[in-house]
Amino acid sequence: MFEAPDLPDRSLHPELAELYDGGLAIPEGHVYANFVSSIDGIVALEAGTAPSGGIISGRNEADRFVMGLLRAFADAVLVGAGTVRAEGG
């Protein structure tokens, strides 16, 4: 693995920083996770059914936005094979 030179600044736009009380800083050397679950803890529906993340999250755009921010801040992103297939990776 390598890091490309001249990567963009990871700071948030001022309006986003205000929403997140100053920023969305994640210290280096930390591992974090993000996933959806129902109020009773279900994270996936029965195998063989349609992808369940959107169903469980209610297709909440704010949740998807935060997931995108977290992915943008990450040095690496670990996803399942179904996500890779669904996102064209």
HTML snippet that shows the backbone in 3Dmol.js (N, CA, C, O; Angstrom):
<script src="https://3Dmol.org/build/3Dmol-min.js"></script>
<div id="view" style="width:600px;height:400px;position:relative"></div>
<script>
const pdb = `
ATOM      1  N   MET A   1       0.847  -1.178   0.000  1.00  0.00           N
ATOM      2  CA  MET A   1       0.000   0.000   0.000  1.00  0.00           C
ATOM      3  C   MET A   1       0.891   1.238   0.000  1.00  0.00           C
ATOM      4  O   MET A   1       2.013   1.210   0.506  1.00  0.00           O
ATOM      5  N   PHE A   2       0.390   2.296  -0.559  1.00  0.00           N
ATOM      6  CA  PHE A   2       1.124   3.547  -0.610  1.00  0.00           C
ATOM      7  C   PHE A   2       0.163   4.705  -0.466  1.00  0.00           C
ATOM      8  O   PHE A   2      -1.049   4.559  -0.623  1.00  0.00           O
ATOM      9  N   GLU A   3       0.726   5.848  -0.166  1.00  0.00           N
ATOM     10  CA  GLU A   3      -0.088   7.060  -0.068  1.00  0.00           C
ATOM     11  C   GLU A   3       0.341   8.017  -1.164  1.00  0.00           C
ATOM     12  O   GLU A   3       1.525   8.323  -1.305  1.00  0.00           O
ATOM     13  N   ALA A   4      -0.609   8.479  -1.925  1.00  0.00           N
ATOM     14  CA  ALA A   4      -0.313   9.399  -3.021  1.00  0.00           C
ATOM     15  C   ALA A   4       0.124  10.748  -2.456  1.00  0.00           C
ATOM     16  O   ALA A   4      -0.395  11.189  -1.431  1.00  0.00           O
ATOM     17  N   PRO A   5       1.069  11.400  -3.114  1.00  0.00           N
ATOM     18  CA  PRO A   5       1.482  12.726  -2.645  1.00  0.00           C
ATOM     19  C   PRO A   5       0.387  13.760  -2.897  1.00  0.00           C
ATOM     20  O   PRO A   5      -0.494  13.558  -3.732  1.00  0.00           O
ATOM     21  N   ASP A   6       0.458  14.849  -2.176  1.00  0.00           N
ATOM     22  CA  ASP A   6      -0.454  15.988  -2.367  1.00  0.00           C
ATOM     23  C   ASP A   6      -1.923  15.618  -2.199  1.00  0.00           C
ATOM     24  O   ASP A   6      -2.763  16.023  -3.002  1.00  0.00           O
ATOM     25  N   LEU A   7      -2.234  14.850  -1.157  1.00  0.00           N
ATOM     26  CA  LEU A   7      -3.630  14.520  -0.887  1.00  0.00           C
ATOM     27  C   LEU A   7      -4.372  15.766  -0.440  1.00  0.00           C
ATOM     28  O   LEU A   7      -3.766  16.662   0.148  1.00  0.00           O
ATOM     29  N   PRO A   8      -5.683  15.847  -0.705  1.00  0.00           N
ATOM     30  CA  PRO A   8      -6.452  17.035  -0.306  1.00  0.00           C
ATOM     31  C   PRO A   8      -6.587  17.150   1.211  1.00  0.00           C
ATOM     32  O   PRO A   8      -6.493  16.162   1.939  1.00  0.00           O
ATOM     33  N   ASP A   9      -6.807  18.364   1.657  1.00  0.00           N
ATOM     34  CA  ASP A   9      -7.034  18.638   3.077  1.00  0.00           C
ATOM     35  C   ASP A   9      -8.284  17.895   3.534  1.00  0.00           C
ATOM     36  O   ASP A   9      -9.286  17.879   2.819  1.00  0.00           O
ATOM     37  N   ARG A  10      -8.242  17.279   4.715  1.00  0.00           N
ATOM     38  CA  ARG A  10      -9.371  16.507   5.225  1.00  0.00           C
ATOM     39  C   ARG A  10     -10.313  17.325   6.096  1.00  0.00           C
ATOM     40  O   ARG A  10     -11.224  16.763   6.704  1.00  0.00           O
ATOM     41  N   SER A  11     -10.121  18.606   6.170  1.00  0.00           N
ATOM     42  CA  SER A  11     -11.005  19.410   7.007  1.00  0.00           C
ATOM     43  C   SER A  11     -12.395  19.504   6.372  1.00  0.00           C
ATOM     44  O   SER A  11     -12.552  19.378   5.158  1.00  0.00           O
ATOM     45  N   LEU A  12     -13.383  19.726   7.214  1.00  0.00           N
ATOM     46  CA  LEU A  12     -14.754  19.841   6.736  1.00  0.00           C
ATOM     47  C   LEU A  12     -15.063  21.262   6.283  1.00  0.00           C
ATOM     48  O   LEU A  12     -14.455  22.227   6.747  1.00  0.00           O
ATOM     49  N   HIS A  13     -16.008  21.367   5.381  1.00  0.00           N
ATOM     50  CA  HIS A  13     -16.526  22.672   4.979  1.00  0.00           C
ATOM     51  C   HIS A  13     -17.071  23.354   6.235  1.00  0.00           C
ATOM     52  O   HIS A  13     -17.628  22.670   7.094  1.00  0.00           O
ATOM     53  N   PRO A  14     -16.932  24.664   6.373  1.00  0.00           N
ATOM     54  CA  PRO A  14     -17.385  25.348   7.592  1.00  0.00           C
ATOM     55  C   PRO A  14     -18.824  25.038   8.004  1.00  0.00           C
ATOM     56  O   PRO A  14     -19.105  24.913   9.196  1.00  0.00           O
ATOM     57  N   GLU A  15     -19.740  24.912   7.042  1.00  0.00           N
ATOM     58  CA  GLU A  15     -21.131  24.602   7.401  1.00  0.00           C
ATOM     59  C   GLU A  15     -21.246  23.200   8.009  1.00  0.00           C
ATOM     60  O   GLU A  15     -22.018  22.991   8.945  1.00  0.00           O
ATOM     61  N   LEU A  16     -20.477  22.240   7.476  1.00  0.00           N
ATOM     62  CA  LEU A  16     -20.489  20.890   8.051  1.00  0.00           C
ATOM     63  C   LEU A  16     -19.818  20.879   9.417  1.00  0.00           C
ATOM     64  O   LEU A  16     -20.291  20.222  10.344  1.00  0.00           O
ATOM     65  N   ALA A  17     -18.719  21.609   9.535  1.00  0.00           N
ATOM     66  CA  ALA A  17     -18.026  21.672  10.826  1.00  0.00           C
ATOM     67  C   ALA A  17     -18.957  22.201  11.911  1.00  0.00           C
ATOM     68  O   ALA A  17     -18.910  21.743  13.052  1.00  0.00           O
ATOM     69  N   GLU A  18     -19.796  23.160  11.556  1.00  0.00           N
ATOM     70  CA  GLU A  18     -20.755  23.702  12.523  1.00  0.00           C
ATOM     71  C   GLU A  18     -21.768  22.633  12.934  1.00  0.00           C
ATOM     72  O   GLU A  18     -22.113  22.524  14.111  1.00  0.00           O
ATOM     73  N   LEU A  19     -22.246  21.844  11.966  1.00  0.00           N
ATOM     74  CA  LEU A  19     -23.203  20.778  12.275  1.00  0.00           C
ATOM     75  C   LEU A  19     -22.602  19.729  13.209  1.00  0.00           C
ATOM     76  O   LEU A  19     -23.301  19.165  14.051  1.00  0.00           O
ATOM     77  N   TYR A  20     -21.308  19.474  13.055  1.00  0.00           N
ATOM     78  CA  TYR A  20     -20.645  18.448  13.856  1.00  0.00           C
ATOM     79  C   TYR A  20     -19.861  19.044  15.014  1.00  0.00           C
ATOM     80  O   TYR A  20     -18.904  18.437  15.494  1.00  0.00           O
ATOM     81  N   ASP A  21     -20.254  20.214  15.463  1.00  0.00           N
ATOM     82  CA  ASP A  21     -19.661  20.869  16.626  1.00  0.00           C
ATOM     83  C   ASP A  21     -18.152  21.028  16.477  1.00  0.00           C
ATOM     84  O   ASP A  21     -17.392  20.734  17.399  1.00  0.00           O
ATOM     85  N   GLY A  22     -17.734  21.489  15.323  1.00  0.00           N
ATOM     86  CA  GLY A  22     -16.327  21.797  15.126  1.00  0.00           C
ATOM     87  C   GLY A  22     -15.598  20.864  14.184  1.00  0.00           C
ATOM     88  O   GLY A  22     -14.502  21.194  13.731  1.00  0.00           O
ATOM     89  N   GLY A  23     -16.154  19.738  13.880  1.00  0.00           N
ATOM     90  CA  GLY A  23     -15.467  18.862  12.939  1.00  0.00           C
ATOM     91  C   GLY A  23     -15.800  17.403  13.148  1.00  0.00           C
ATOM     92  O   GLY A  23     -16.568  17.024  14.033  1.00  0.00           O
ATOM     93  N   LEU A  24     -15.203  16.620  12.315  1.00  0.00           N
ATOM     94  CA  LEU A  24     -15.386  15.174  12.354  1.00  0.00           C
ATOM     95  C   LEU A  24     -14.000  14.547  12.369  1.00  0.00           C
ATOM     96  O   LEU A  24     -13.662  13.750  11.494  1.00  0.00           O
ATOM     97  N   ALA A  25     -13.210  14.905  13.351  1.00  0.00           N
ATOM     98  CA  ALA A  25     -11.836  14.433  13.431  1.00  0.00           C
ATOM     99  C   ALA A  25     -11.779  13.031  14.024  1.00  0.00           C
ATOM    100  O   ALA A  25     -12.430  12.733  15.026  1.00  0.00           O
ATOM    101  N   ILE A  26     -10.997  12.192  13.391  1.00  0.00           N
ATOM    102  CA  ILE A  26     -10.758  10.843  13.896  1.00  0.00           C
ATOM    103  C   ILE A  26      -9.257  10.718  14.069  1.00  0.00           C
ATOM    104  O   ILE A  26      -8.519  10.823  13.090  1.00  0.00           O
ATOM    105  N   PRO A  27      -8.781  10.494  15.296  1.00  0.00           N
ATOM    106  CA  PRO A  27      -7.340  10.431  15.533  1.00  0.00           C
ATOM    107  C   PRO A  27      -6.677   9.324  14.712  1.00  0.00           C
ATOM    108  O   PRO A  27      -7.274   8.276  14.467  1.00  0.00           O
ATOM    109  N   GLU A  28      -5.438   9.572  14.295  1.00  0.00           N
ATOM    110  CA  GLU A  28      -4.695   8.550  13.572  1.00  0.00           C
ATOM    111  C   GLU A  28      -4.463   7.345  14.481  1.00  0.00           C
ATOM    112  O   GLU A  28      -4.372   7.477  15.701  1.00  0.00           O
ATOM    113  N   GLY A  29      -4.369   6.179  13.866  1.00  0.00           N
ATOM    114  CA  GLY A  29      -4.114   4.964  14.635  1.00  0.00           C
ATOM    115  C   GLY A  29      -5.358   4.372  15.265  1.00  0.00           C
ATOM    116  O   GLY A  29      -5.247   3.500  16.127  1.00  0.00           O
ATOM    117  N   HIS A  30      -6.536   4.815  14.864  1.00  0.00           N
ATOM    118  CA  HIS A  30      -7.784   4.298  15.409  1.00  0.00           C
ATOM    119  C   HIS A  30      -8.561   3.549  14.330  1.00  0.00           C
ATOM    120  O   HIS A  30      -8.471   3.856  13.141  1.00  0.00           O
ATOM    121  N   VAL A  31      -9.310   2.581  14.773  1.00  0.00           N
ATOM    122  CA  VAL A  31     -10.197   1.844  13.883  1.00  0.00           C
ATOM    123  C   VAL A  31     -11.624   2.229  14.258  1.00  0.00           C
ATOM    124  O   VAL A  31     -11.960   2.292  15.441  1.00  0.00           O
ATOM    125  N   TYR A  32     -12.457   2.484  13.264  1.00  0.00           N
ATOM    126  CA  TYR A  32     -13.849   2.802  13.533  1.00  0.00           C
ATOM    127  C   TYR A  32     -14.725   2.037  12.563  1.00  0.00           C
ATOM    128  O   TYR A  32     -14.279   1.613  11.497  1.00  0.00           O
ATOM    129  N   ALA A  33     -15.974   1.869  12.951  1.00  0.00           N
ATOM    130  CA  ALA A  33     -16.922   1.116  12.136  1.00  0.00           C
ATOM    131  C   ALA A  33     -18.204   1.919  11.984  1.00  0.00           C
ATOM    132  O   ALA A  33     -18.541   2.748  12.829  1.00  0.00           O
ATOM    133  N   ASN A  34     -18.905   1.659  10.900  1.00  0.00           N
ATOM    134  CA  ASN A  34     -20.179   2.302  10.642  1.00  0.00           C
ATOM    135  C   ASN A  34     -21.081   1.296   9.944  1.00  0.00           C
ATOM    136  O   ASN A  34     -20.719   0.744   8.905  1.00  0.00           O
ATOM    137  N   PHE A  35     -22.232   1.065  10.504  1.00  0.00           N
ATOM    138  CA  PHE A  35     -23.206   0.173   9.886  1.00  0.00           C
ATOM    139  C   PHE A  35     -24.579   0.534  10.395  1.00  0.00           C
ATOM    140  O   PHE A  35     -24.715   1.223  11.406  1.00  0.00           O
ATOM    141  N   VAL A  36     -25.595   0.070   9.699  1.00  0.00           N
ATOM    142  CA  VAL A  36     -26.957   0.336  10.138  1.00  0.00           C
ATOM    143  C   VAL A  36     -27.483  -0.862  10.910  1.00  0.00           C
ATOM    144  O   VAL A  36     -27.076  -2.001  10.681  1.00  0.00           O
ATOM    145  N   SER A  37     -28.385  -0.584  11.817  1.00  0.00           N
ATOM    146  CA  SER A  37     -29.089  -1.657  12.520  1.00  0.00           C
ATOM    147  C   SER A  37     -30.477  -1.149  12.892  1.00  0.00           C
ATOM    148  O   SER A  37     -30.708   0.052  13.035  1.00  0.00           O
ATOM    149  N   SER A  38     -31.374  -2.085  13.040  1.00  0.00           N
ATOM    150  CA  SER A  38     -32.714  -1.712  13.483  1.00  0.00           C
ATOM    151  C   SER A  38     -32.677  -1.455  14.977  1.00  0.00           C
ATOM    152  O   SER A  38     -31.672  -1.733  15.631  1.00  0.00           O
ATOM    153  N   ILE A  39     -33.748  -0.932  15.516  1.00  0.00           N
ATOM    154  CA  ILE A  39     -33.784  -0.625  16.946  1.00  0.00           C
ATOM    155  C   ILE A  39     -33.612  -1.876  17.818  1.00  0.00           C
ATOM    156  O   ILE A  39     -33.182  -1.788  18.969  1.00  0.00           O
ATOM    157  N   ASP A  40     -33.951  -3.036  17.254  1.00  0.00           N
ATOM    158  CA  ASP A  40     -33.769  -4.273  18.022  1.00  0.00           C
ATOM    159  C   ASP A  40     -32.475  -5.005  17.651  1.00  0.00           C
ATOM    160  O   ASP A  40     -32.303  -6.176  17.994  1.00  0.00           O
ATOM    161  N   GLY A  41     -31.559  -4.311  16.947  1.00  0.00           N
ATOM    162  CA  GLY A  41     -30.226  -4.853  16.707  1.00  0.00           C
ATOM    163  C   GLY A  41     -30.034  -5.639  15.427  1.00  0.00           C
ATOM    164  O   GLY A  41     -28.945  -6.169  15.205  1.00  0.00           O
ATOM    165  N   ILE A  42     -31.033  -5.739  14.583  1.00  0.00           N
ATOM    166  CA  ILE A  42     -30.885  -6.488  13.333  1.00  0.00           C
ATOM    167  C   ILE A  42     -30.025  -5.674  12.370  1.00  0.00           C
ATOM    168  O   ILE A  42     -30.277  -4.489  12.153  1.00  0.00           O
ATOM    169  N   VAL A  43     -28.996  -6.327  11.788  1.00  0.00           N
ATOM    170  CA  VAL A  43     -28.108  -5.643  10.844  1.00  0.00           C
ATOM    171  C   VAL A  43     -28.245  -6.174   9.425  1.00  0.00           C
ATOM    172  O   VAL A  43     -27.746  -5.553   8.487  1.00  0.00           O
ATOM    173  N   ALA A  44     -28.912  -7.314   9.251  1.00  0.00           N
ATOM    174  CA  ALA A  44     -29.111  -7.881   7.917  1.00  0.00           C
ATOM    175  C   ALA A  44     -30.360  -8.735   7.923  1.00  0.00           C
ATOM    176  O   ALA A  44     -30.733  -9.314   8.944  1.00  0.00           O
ATOM    177  N   LEU A  45     -31.001  -8.805   6.770  1.00  0.00           N
ATOM    178  CA  LEU A  45     -32.173  -9.656   6.627  1.00  0.00           C
ATOM    179  C   LEU A  45     -31.738 -11.042   6.165  1.00  0.00           C
ATOM    180  O   LEU A  45     -30.553 -11.279   5.933  1.00  0.00           O
ATOM    181  N   GLU A  46     -32.664 -11.926   6.037  1.00  0.00           N
ATOM    182  CA  GLU A  46     -32.386 -13.292   5.654  1.00  0.00           C
ATOM    183  C   GLU A  46     -31.583 -13.365   4.355  1.00  0.00           C
ATOM    184  O   GLU A  46     -31.827 -12.601   3.422  1.00  0.00           O
ATOM    185  N   ALA A  47     -30.623 -14.291   4.305  1.00  0.00           N
ATOM    186  CA  ALA A  47     -29.797 -14.482   3.115  1.00  0.00           C
ATOM    187  C   ALA A  47     -30.687 -14.766   1.906  1.00  0.00           C
ATOM    188  O   ALA A  47     -31.720 -15.427   2.024  1.00  0.00           O
ATOM    189  N   GLY A  48     -30.278 -14.263   0.751  1.00  0.00           N
ATOM    190  CA  GLY A  48     -31.030 -14.484  -0.468  1.00  0.00           C
ATOM    191  C   GLY A  48     -32.096 -13.437  -0.734  1.00  0.00           C
ATOM    192  O   GLY A  48     -32.747 -13.474  -1.778  1.00  0.00           O
ATOM    193  N   THR A  49     -32.284 -12.509   0.183  1.00  0.00           N
ATOM    194  CA  THR A  49     -33.259 -11.438  -0.031  1.00  0.00           C
ATOM    195  C   THR A  49     -32.537 -10.238  -0.644  1.00  0.00           C
ATOM    196  O   THR A  49     -31.324 -10.276  -0.850  1.00  0.00           O
ATOM    197  N   ALA A  50     -33.266  -9.204  -0.926  1.00  0.00           N
ATOM    198  CA  ALA A  50     -32.678  -7.980  -1.469  1.00  0.00           C
ATOM    199  C   ALA A  50     -31.687  -7.400  -0.465  1.00  0.00           C
ATOM    200  O   ALA A  50     -31.790  -7.689   0.727  1.00  0.00           O
ATOM    201  N   PRO A  51     -30.721  -6.581  -0.920  1.00  0.00           N
ATOM    202  CA  PRO A  51     -29.805  -5.929   0.017  1.00  0.00           C
ATOM    203  C   PRO A  51     -30.591  -5.228   1.128  1.00  0.00           C
ATOM    204  O   PRO A  51     -31.563  -4.524   0.857  1.00  0.00           O
ATOM    205  N   SER A  52     -30.170  -5.422   2.365  1.00  0.00           N
ATOM    206  CA  SER A  52     -31.000  -4.986   3.485  1.00  0.00           C
ATOM    207  C   SER A  52     -30.592  -3.666   4.116  1.00  0.00           C
ATOM    208  O   SER A  52     -31.356  -3.117   4.909  1.00  0.00           O
ATOM    209  N   GLY A  53     -29.415  -3.132   3.795  1.00  0.00           N
ATOM    210  CA  GLY A  53     -28.982  -1.890   4.434  1.00  0.00           C
ATOM    211  C   GLY A  53     -29.962  -0.751   4.259  1.00  0.00           C
ATOM    212  O   GLY A  53     -30.287  -0.056   5.222  1.00  0.00           O
ATOM    213  N   GLY A  54     -30.439  -0.551   3.037  1.00  0.00           N
ATOM    214  CA  GLY A  54     -31.394   0.526   2.767  1.00  0.00           C
ATOM    215  C   GLY A  54     -32.726   0.298   3.433  1.00  0.00           C
ATOM    216  O   GLY A  54     -33.377   1.239   3.887  1.00  0.00           O
ATOM    217  N   ILE A  55     -33.131  -0.955   3.490  1.00  0.00           N
ATOM    218  CA  ILE A  55     -34.402  -1.290   4.135  1.00  0.00           C
ATOM    219  C   ILE A  55     -34.310  -0.998   5.630  1.00  0.00           C
ATOM    220  O   ILE A  55     -35.211  -0.390   6.208  1.00  0.00           O
ATOM    221  N   ILE A  56     -33.218  -1.436   6.248  1.00  0.00           N
ATOM    222  CA  ILE A  56     -33.057  -1.252   7.693  1.00  0.00           C
ATOM    223  C   ILE A  56     -32.877   0.227   8.043  1.00  0.00           C
ATOM    224  O   ILE A  56     -33.417   0.693   9.047  1.00  0.00           O
ATOM    225  N   SER A  57     -32.122   0.973   7.221  1.00  0.00           N
ATOM    226  CA  SER A  57     -31.881   2.393   7.527  1.00  0.00           C
ATOM    227  C   SER A  57     -33.031   3.298   7.130  1.00  0.00           C
ATOM    228  O   SER A  57     -33.055   4.473   7.496  1.00  0.00           O
ATOM    229  N   GLY A  58     -33.985   2.761   6.385  1.00  0.00           N
ATOM    230  CA  GLY A  58     -35.055   3.604   5.879  1.00  0.00           C
ATOM    231  C   GLY A  58     -34.585   4.517   4.762  1.00  0.00           C
ATOM    232  O   GLY A  58     -35.216   5.529   4.458  1.00  0.00           O
ATOM    233  N   ARG A  59     -33.462   4.142   4.156  1.00  0.00           N
ATOM    234  CA  ARG A  59     -32.849   4.926   3.075  1.00  0.00           C
ATOM    235  C   ARG A  59     -32.635   6.393   3.498  1.00  0.00           C
ATOM    236  O   ARG A  59     -32.895   7.327   2.739  1.00  0.00           O
ATOM    237  N   ASN A  60     -32.163   6.549   4.710  1.00  0.00           N
ATOM    238  CA  ASN A  60     -31.946   7.864   5.291  1.00  0.00           C
ATOM    239  C   ASN A  60     -30.744   8.545   4.639  1.00  0.00           C
ATOM    240  O   ASN A  60     -29.618   8.058   4.750  1.00  0.00           O
ATOM    241  N   GLU A  61     -30.977   9.662   3.962  1.00  0.00           N
ATOM    242  CA  GLU A  61     -29.908  10.357   3.246  1.00  0.00           C
ATOM    243  C   GLU A  61     -28.834  10.902   4.192  1.00  0.00           C
ATOM    244  O   GLU A  61     -27.655  10.915   3.839  1.00  0.00           O
ATOM    245  N   ALA A  62     -29.221  11.345   5.372  1.00  0.00           N
ATOM    246  CA  ALA A  62     -28.226  11.849   6.326  1.00  0.00           C
ATOM    247  C   ALA A  62     -27.283  10.723   6.750  1.00  0.00           C
ATOM    248  O   ALA A  62     -26.080  10.947   6.887  1.00  0.00           O
ATOM    249  N   ASP A  63     -27.811   9.519   6.958  1.00  0.00           N
ATOM    250  CA  ASP A  63     -26.963   8.377   7.306  1.00  0.00           C
ATOM    251  C   ASP A  63     -25.985   8.061   6.180  1.00  0.00           C
ATOM    252  O   ASP A  63     -24.807   7.799   6.423  1.00  0.00           O
ATOM    253  N   ARG A  64     -26.481   8.088   4.953  1.00  0.00           N
ATOM    254  CA  ARG A  64     -25.611   7.806   3.799  1.00  0.00           C
ATOM    255  C   ARG A  64     -24.526   8.878   3.678  1.00  0.00           C
ATOM    256  O   ARG A  64     -23.391   8.578   3.308  1.00  0.00           O
ATOM    257  N   PHE A  65     -24.874  10.112   3.988  1.00  0.00           N
ATOM    258  CA  PHE A  65     -23.908  11.199   3.922  1.00  0.00           C
ATOM    259  C   PHE A  65     -22.803  10.996   4.945  1.00  0.00           C
ATOM    260  O   PHE A  65     -21.624  11.150   4.623  1.00  0.00           O
ATOM    261  N   VAL A  66     -23.173  10.650   6.180  1.00  0.00           N
ATOM    262  CA  VAL A  66     -22.174  10.410   7.222  1.00  0.00           C
ATOM    263  C   VAL A  66     -21.290   9.223   6.833  1.00  0.00           C
ATOM    264  O   VAL A  66     -20.077   9.264   7.043  1.00  0.00           O
ATOM    265  N   MET A  67     -21.882   8.171   6.270  1.00  0.00           N
ATOM    266  CA  MET A  67     -21.081   7.036   5.820  1.00  0.00           C
ATOM    267  C   MET A  67     -20.071   7.490   4.767  1.00  0.00           C
ATOM    268  O   MET A  67     -18.920   7.055   4.790  1.00  0.00           O
ATOM    269  N   GLY A  68     -20.484   8.350   3.857  1.00  0.00           N
ATOM    270  CA  GLY A  68     -19.566   8.876   2.853  1.00  0.00           C
ATOM    271  C   GLY A  68     -18.441   9.695   3.463  1.00  0.00           C
ATOM    272  O   GLY A  68     -17.292   9.594   3.035  1.00  0.00           O
ATOM    273  N   LEU A  69     -18.771  10.512   4.468  1.00  0.00           N
ATOM    274  CA  LEU A  69     -17.736  11.280   5.159  1.00  0.00           C
ATOM    275  C   LEU A  69     -16.729  10.361   5.832  1.00  0.00           C
ATOM    276  O   LEU A  69     -15.520  10.563   5.717  1.00  0.00           O
ATOM    277  N   LEU A  70     -17.230   9.352   6.536  1.00  0.00           N
ATOM    278  CA  LEU A  70     -16.327   8.432   7.220  1.00  0.00           C
ATOM    279  C   LEU A  70     -15.435   7.693   6.229  1.00  0.00           C
ATOM    280  O   LEU A  70     -14.249   7.491   6.489  1.00  0.00           O
ATOM    281  N   ARG A  71     -15.998   7.293   5.105  1.00  0.00           N
ATOM    282  CA  ARG A  71     -15.188   6.634   4.068  1.00  0.00           C
ATOM    283  C   ARG A  71     -14.125   7.597   3.541  1.00  0.00           C
ATOM    284  O   ARG A  71     -12.985   7.198   3.306  1.00  0.00           O
ATOM    285  N   ALA A  72     -14.495   8.854   3.356  1.00  0.00           N
ATOM    286  CA  ALA A  72     -13.549   9.838   2.834  1.00  0.00           C
ATOM    287  C   ALA A  72     -12.392  10.080   3.803  1.00  0.00           C
ATOM    288  O   ALA A  72     -11.275  10.353   3.365  1.00  0.00           O
ATOM    289  N   PHE A  73     -12.635   9.988   5.095  1.00  0.00           N
ATOM    290  CA  PHE A  73     -11.604  10.215   6.102  1.00  0.00           C
ATOM    291  C   PHE A  73     -10.737   8.988   6.332  1.00  0.00           C
ATOM    292  O   PHE A  73      -9.657   9.098   6.912  1.00  0.00           O
ATOM    293  N   ALA A  74     -11.186   7.831   5.892  1.00  0.00           N
ATOM    294  CA  ALA A  74     -10.484   6.576   6.196  1.00  0.00           C
ATOM    295  C   ALA A  74      -9.240   6.395   5.335  1.00  0.00           C
ATOM    296  O   ALA A  74      -9.189   6.821   4.182  1.00  0.00           O
ATOM    297  N   ASP A  75      -8.244   5.753   5.928  1.00  0.00           N
ATOM    298  CA  ASP A  75      -7.062   5.342   5.167  1.00  0.00           C
ATOM    299  C   ASP A  75      -7.347   4.060   4.403  1.00  0.00           C
ATOM    300  O   ASP A  75      -6.733   3.796   3.369  1.00  0.00           O
ATOM    301  N   ALA A  76      -8.269   3.273   4.906  1.00  0.00           N
ATOM    302  CA  ALA A  76      -8.682   2.028   4.253  1.00  0.00           C
ATOM    303  C   ALA A  76     -10.146   1.779   4.593  1.00  0.00           C
ATOM    304  O   ALA A  76     -10.614   2.155   5.668  1.00  0.00           O
ATOM    305  N   VAL A  77     -10.862   1.147   3.676  1.00  0.00           N
ATOM    306  CA  VAL A  77     -12.270   0.822   3.888  1.00  0.00           C
ATOM    307  C   VAL A  77     -12.445  -0.663   3.638  1.00  0.00           C
ATOM    308  O   VAL A  77     -12.097  -1.167   2.570  1.00  0.00           O
ATOM    309  N   LEU A  78     -12.983  -1.356   4.618  1.00  0.00           N
ATOM    310  CA  LEU A  78     -13.256  -2.783   4.503  1.00  0.00           C
ATOM    311  C   LEU A  78     -14.751  -2.962   4.283  1.00  0.00           C
ATOM    312  O   LEU A  78     -15.563  -2.527   5.100  1.00  0.00           O
ATOM    313  N   VAL A  79     -15.108  -3.597   3.187  1.00  0.00           N
ATOM    314  CA  VAL A  79     -16.516  -3.845   2.875  1.00  0.00           C
ATOM    315  C   VAL A  79     -16.680  -5.309   2.503  1.00  0.00           C
ATOM    316  O   VAL A  79     -15.711  -5.995   2.176  1.00  0.00           O
ATOM    317  N   GLY A  80     -17.904  -5.770   2.555  1.00  0.00           N
ATOM    318  CA  GLY A  80     -18.207  -7.144   2.183  1.00  0.00           C
ATOM    319  C   GLY A  80     -18.284  -7.325   0.677  1.00  0.00           C
ATOM    320  O   GLY A  80     -18.380  -6.355  -0.076  1.00  0.00           O
ATOM    321  N   ALA A  81     -18.242  -8.575   0.250  1.00  0.00           N
ATOM    322  CA  ALA A  81     -18.279  -8.896  -1.175  1.00  0.00           C
ATOM    323  C   ALA A  81     -19.558  -8.389  -1.833  1.00  0.00           C
ATOM    324  O   ALA A  81     -19.526  -7.953  -2.984  1.00  0.00           O
ATOM    325  N   GLY A  82     -20.681  -8.439  -1.123  1.00  0.00           N
ATOM    326  CA  GLY A  82     -21.937  -7.952  -1.674  1.00  0.00           C
ATOM    327  C   GLY A  82     -21.887  -6.461  -1.957  1.00  0.00           C
ATOM    328  O   GLY A  82     -22.437  -5.999  -2.956  1.00  0.00           O
ATOM    329  N   THR A  83     -21.230  -5.705  -1.084  1.00  0.00           N
ATOM    330  CA  THR A  83     -21.086  -4.266  -1.302  1.00  0.00           C
ATOM    331  C   THR A  83     -20.210  -4.008  -2.519  1.00  0.00           C
ATOM    332  O   THR A  83     -20.516  -3.133  -3.329  1.00  0.00           O
ATOM    333  N   VAL A  84     -19.136  -4.755  -2.652  1.00  0.00           N
ATOM    334  CA  VAL A  84     -18.254  -4.583  -3.809  1.00  0.00           C
ATOM    335  C   VAL A  84     -19.019  -4.852  -5.100  1.00  0.00           C
ATOM    336  O   VAL A  84     -18.906  -4.095  -6.065  1.00  0.00           O
ATOM    337  N   ARG A  85     -19.791  -5.921  -5.113  1.00  0.00           N
ATOM    338  CA  ARG A  85     -20.573  -6.233  -6.322  1.00  0.00           C
ATOM    339  C   ARG A  85     -21.622  -5.153  -6.587  1.00  0.00           C
ATOM    340  O   ARG A  85     -21.809  -4.742  -7.733  1.00  0.00           O
ATOM    341  N   ALA A  86     -22.303  -4.692  -5.547  1.00  0.00           N
ATOM    342  CA  ALA A  86     -23.369  -3.708  -5.712  1.00  0.00           C
ATOM    343  C   ALA A  86     -22.832  -2.350  -6.149  1.00  0.00           C
ATOM    344  O   ALA A  86     -23.490  -1.637  -6.907  1.00  0.00           O
ATOM    345  N   GLU A  87     -21.638  -1.987  -5.674  1.00  0.00           N
ATOM    346  CA  GLU A  87     -21.084  -0.671  -5.991  1.00  0.00           C
ATOM    347  C   GLU A  87     -20.170  -0.700  -7.207  1.00  0.00           C
ATOM    348  O   GLU A  87     -19.559   0.311  -7.552  1.00  0.00           O
ATOM    349  N   GLY A  88     -20.078  -1.844  -7.848  1.00  0.00           N
ATOM    350  CA  GLY A  88     -19.291  -1.920  -9.080  1.00  0.00           C
ATOM    351  C   GLY A  88     -17.801  -1.934  -8.875  1.00  0.00           C
ATOM    352  O   GLY A  88     -17.046  -1.557  -9.771  1.00  0.00           O
ATOM    353  N   GLY A  89     -17.359  -2.370  -7.690  1.00  0.00           N
ATOM    354  CA  GLY A  89     -15.925  -2.374  -7.381  1.00  0.00           C
ATOM    355  C   GLY A  89     -15.239  -3.544  -7.955  1.00  0.00           C
ATOM    356  O   GLY A  89     -14.029  -3.695  -7.785  1.00  0.00           O
TER     357      GLY A  89
END
`;
const viewer = $3Dmol.createViewer("view");
viewer.addModel(pdb, "pdb");
viewer.setStyle({}, {cartoon: {color: "spectrum"}});
viewer.zoomTo();
viewer.render();
</script>
